[in-house]
Amino acid sequence: MMGGHHAASGAAAWVAVASTAPHALGWYPVTPLGVVTGALLTAGAALLPDLDHHSGTIAHSLPPVTKILARVTEQISGGHRRGTHSLLGLAVFVALSTALGKVTAVVPFFGSVAVGAGLLSVLLMGFALKALKIAGGPGRSWLLALGLSAFIALYAPENNDWLPVAVGLGVAVHIVGDLLTHQGVMILWPLRIKRPRSLAGMPVLNKLWRSSGCMSLPLIGAAGSWREWALMVPVTVYAIYGVVYSAFLTLRQWAGA
C-alpha cells in the first residue's frame, strides 16, 4: 500500500475508535482535541513498520536520524516486510511506546507535558509529512515535525495509555494494508513457513500463501492499483472529516470557555 494511504488509514482508525461523534465507534473515548492529536500521531505510527527499508521513503524523512534508525531496524527485523510487519513487531512497537508514554515532565504554565510522546511523535510526524509529500528539504521537515510534536505533547489525550493505543492501531492497520496486497507480509516472523512445492499447482493457495512464506489476501492487488484508490478515497475522506469535525468542536469549546 502507498505511504500516504497508510497514513490516512491510521488517522481514520483513530477517529473511528477514539471519537464519540455519531460517525465513530467510541471504543476508546477521548476529548475532541484528543481526537485531533491522536489522529496525527496514529497517521505517523501507520508508517512505522516501513522503517525496515534503509533506502525507502521513510528512511529519508528526518536525516540523518531516520537513516541510521532504518539501517538498524532493517538488520534487526530481517529485511523489508519481515519483523516490523509481524505480530511480534506489533508487540514490540506497543511495548516501546508504553515505556515512552510514561515519560513526562512539569513545564511552567503548561503543567505536566508528555515528553515521551513528544519525542516519539517527532519521528512519526516526520514519517507522515514525507509520505504525504508535505515536507520539503530536511530543514523544513524537522521544523514541521518539531512543531506538530510540540502540539501533540501539550494537548495529548488525558488517558494514560493513549500512546500505545495509537501506535498499536497505526502499526496494525499498516500490517493489514500490506496483507491486502500481492506481496503480503510474514505475519508470524521469525517463523518462516514456506509453502510446500507439492501445493504449487493450486492457484488460489499460491495467492494466499507465497513461496517466500508471506501471507497475503490480495484484495487490492499491487500497491497504487485502482482497487487501492477505490478503498482509500472514502477512508481518507472519513479521516479528514473526523479530524476537522473534532477541531471545530474544540474551537467551539474554547470560544465558550
Protein Blocks (a to p, Z undefined) as FASTA:
>chain_A
ZZklmmmmmmmmmmmmmpccfkbnolagcdfklmmmmmmmmmmmmmmmmmmpfkbmklmm
mccklmmmmmmmmmmnopahilmmcfklmmmmmmmmmmmmmpccddehklpadfklmmmm
mmmmmmmmmmnomaccfklmmmmmmmmmmmmmmmgcfbfklmmmmmmmmmmmmmmmmmmp
mnlpafkbcbdcdddfklmmmmklmmmmcfkopacddfnopghiaklmmmmmmmmmmmmm
mmmmmmmmmmmmmmmZZ
